[in-house]
Amino acid sequence: MADEEEPVDPKVQLEEDCKPQCVKSLLAYQACAERIQNDETGEAHCTGQYFDYYACIDKCAAPKLFAALK
């Protein structure tokens, strides 16, 4: 029992592999973060761009992940 390896979550690697396909969304998020960096009101945010970036990663990784789980 001690020789058994811990299972590896393939999702982490699949997401890393998909990040290069989502550069446009990442750049939009980074541009937004830079724009609001000096916002003193606390009302500005980049939530939309953040979710767009991770939605792109999820859309790329999900089919590969579910194919591996079947």
C-alpha positions, 0 to 999 in steps of 0.5 A: 500500500505504501508503494502506491503513487498519488493519483495525478489530476490531469485537469491542471496540466490540461489547463496549462496546455490550453493557456497559450490558446487564450492569450487574447483573453489574458491580454484583455484582463492584463490591460484592464488590471493596468487601467484600474491599478490606480482606481481609488474608488474601489468600484472598478474591476476586471471580473468580466475579463477574468471570467472570459479568460478562464472560460476560454481555458475551460472550453479548451480543457473540458473536452480533453478532460472528459475524454480522459475520464471515460 
